[in-house]
Amino acid sequence: MQRQQLLEACHLYVEERMLRLQTSIRGLESDLENETKSSAGDKYETSREMINTEISQLENQLKEFKKLQEILQLPNLQKAATKIQLGSIVTTSLANYFIAISAGEIKLKKQNFYAIGINSPIAKLLLGKQKDDRFSFRKEEIKILSVD
């Protein structure tokens, strides 16, 4: 149940970001179509190039979010494991983590979780560990209380 809620929150995070990016791209494309050639030709070309550059940057961000969407479809995210891996829900003496994608804080009922990517510094320290293992992060000793 908790895993499904965390996955849904991550999906929603990605979908919202992608929708914003797509809306921005459409707006810029509309601006590009409406751009009229003025008597100052260089100004027109510079403006068009700036819009094209911005569209390209937004499209690259959109590709990154599509990759995150693909990660959320991986089978590992659906199952629990005793050793920490992609898809693990980890409770520590410091915080609760869902190792999937970097989506920030997710609030479920009375618990907060941090959705983190597998390449984040904390995830790298957690991978392969299990319940009752300890590790140091930012000069703080942290104990793993549970792994699901």
KAFEN-V366848 format. One record per backbone hydrogen bond with DSSP energy under -1.0 kcal/mol. NH is the residue of the N-H (numbers start at 1). CO is the residue of the C=O. E is the energy in kcal/mol with one decimal. If there is no record, write none. Layout:
BEGIN
nh->[NH:NH]
co->[CO:CO]
e->[E:E]
END
This chain:
BEGIN
nh->[5:6:7:8:9:10:11:12:13:14:15:16:17:18:19:20:21:22:23:24:25:26:27:28:29:30:31:32:33:34:41:44:45:46:47:48:49:50:51:52:53:54:55:56:57:58:59:60:61:62:63:64:65:66:67:68:69:70:71:72:73:74:77:78:84:87:88:90:91:92:93:97:98:99:100:100:103:103:104:106:108:111:113:114:115:116:120:124:125:126:127:128:129:132:133:135:137:140:142:144:145:146:148]
co->[1:2:3:4:5:6:7:8:9:10:11:12:13:14:15:16:17:18:19:20:21:22:23:24:25:26:27:28:29:30:39:40:41:42:43:44:45:46:47:48:49:50:51:52:53:54:55:56:57:58:59:60:61:62:63:64:65:66:67:68:70:71:74:75:129:99:85:97:146:95:143:90:114:88:98:116:101:115:115:113:111:108:106:96:104:98:117:120:121:122:123:84:126:144:130:142:140:137:135:133:91:91:89]
e->[-2.1:-2.4:-2.7:-2.5:-2.2:-2.1:-2.7:-2.6:-2.2:-2.3:-2.9:-2.6:-1.9:-2.6:-2.5:-2.2:-2.3:-2.8:-2.4:-2.3:-2.6:-2.5:-2.2:-2.3:-2.7:-2.2:-2.2:-2.4:-2.0:-2.1:-1.3:-1.6:-2.4:-2.7:-2.4:-2.4:-2.4:-2.3:-2.1:-2.6:-2.4:-2.2:-2.5:-2.3:-2.2:-2.4:-2.5:-2.0:-2.0:-2.3:-2.0:-1.7:-2.0:-1.9:-1.7:-1.7:-2.0:-1.8:-2.0:-1.9:-1.1:-1.6:-1.3:-2.1:-3.2:-3.7:-2.3:-2.9:-2.3:-2.2:-2.1:-3.3:-2.4:-2.6:-1.1:-2.3:-1.2:-1.5:-1.2:-3.4:-3.2:-3.3:-2.9:-2.2:-2.9:-2.4:-1.7:-2.4:-1.3:-1.7:-2.6:-3.0:-2.4:-3.0:-2.2:-2.3:-2.4:-1.1:-3.2:-2.8:-2.7:-1.8:-2.4]
END
